[in-house]
Every structure is written in C-alpha cells, then in structure tokens.
C-alpha cells in the first residue's frame, strides 16, 4: 500500500510541474488535468477493489484456520477427558 501512496504522490507532483511548464492554453491544460484525474480515480478504484478482495480472501483463510484449530482443540480436550 505504501508503494501505491508513493506512486500517487509522485503522479500528483509530476502533474503539478507539468501544469506550471505547459506550453498550451489554459482550457487545454484543464482538459488534460481532468482526463488524467479521471484516469487516476479509475486506477485508484481498481486498486481499492483489488485490495478489498485480497483482504476478504485473507480473512476467509484466517477464519478457516481458526475453525480448524478449534476442531483440533475440541478433539484433544475430548480425548483427554475420555
């Protein structure tokens, strides 16, 4: 996640520098900024979706591991009690 934050920060800084040195009309520059912003939001939304899916998968694996551990403990307790 840190790499993504660094990427976004770098992209924003690069965009700011590009705007300052852009040899084009303001309306053209605003159009480019709008297009890049929209693309950036789409990329961020996709990354967010991927991270959410990975988190859910990790949670499901953790729940399964906990359930398995619980079953092992219950069997061991029953074996000791018997």
C-alpha positions in Angstrom: 0.0 0.0 0.0 2.9 2.3 0.7 4.2 1.9 -2.8 0.8 3.0 -4.2 0.7 6.1 -1.9 4.2 7.0 -3.2 3.0 6.5 -6.8 0.0 8.7 -6.3 2.1 11.4 -4.6 4.7 11.3 -7.4 2.0 11.5 -10.0 0.4 14.5 -8.4 3.8 16.2 -8.1 4.5 15.4 -11.7 1.2 16.8 -12.8 1.8 20.0 -10.9 5.1 20.5 -12.5 3.7 19.8 -15.9 0.9 22.3 -15.4 3.4 25.0 -14.5 5.6 24.4 -17.6 2.8 23.5 -20.0 3.1 25.5 -23.3 -0.6 25.3 -24.1 -3.8 27.2 -23.4 -5.4 27.1 -20.0 -8.5 25.3 -21.3 -6.4 22.6 -22.9 -4.4 22.2 -19.7 -7.6 21.9 -17.7 -8.9 19.3 -20.1 -5.7 17.3 -19.7 -5.9 17.6 -15.9 -9.5 16.5 -15.9 -8.7 13.5 -18.1 -5.7 12.5 -16.0 -7.7 12.9 -12.8 -10.5 10.7 -14.1 -7.9 8.1 -15.1 -6.3 8.3 -11.7 -9.6 7.9 -9.9 -10.3 4.8 -12.0 -6.9 3.3 -11.2 -7.4 4.1 -7.5 -10.9 2.5 -7.6 -9.5 -0.6 -9.2 -6.6 -0.9 -6.7 -9.1 -0.4 -3.9 -11.2 -3.2 -5.3 -8.2 -5.5 -5.6 -7.0 -4.7 -2.0 -10.6 -5.3 -0.7 -10.7 -8.7 -2.5 -7.3 -9.7 -1.1 -8.4 -8.7 2.4 -11.6 -10.7 2.1 -9.6 -13.7 0.9 -7.1 -13.4 3.8 -10.0 -13.1 6.3 -11.6 -16.2 4.9 -8.4 -18.1 5.1 -7.9 -16.9 8.7 -11.4 -17.9 9.7 -10.9 -21.4 8.1 -7.6 -21.8 10.0 -9.3 -20.7 13.3 -12.1 -23.2 12.7 -9.6 -26.0 12.1 -7.6 -25.1 15.2 -10.9 -25.1 17.2 -11.8 -28.5 16.0 -8.3 -29.9 16.9 -8.5 -28.4 20.4 -12.0 -29.8 20.9 -10.9 -33.3 19.8 -7.8 -33.1 22.1 -9.9 -32.0 25.1 -12.4 -34.8 24.4 -9.6 -37.3 24.1 -8.1 -36.2 27.4 -11.4 -36.2 29.2 -12.3 -39.7 28.0 
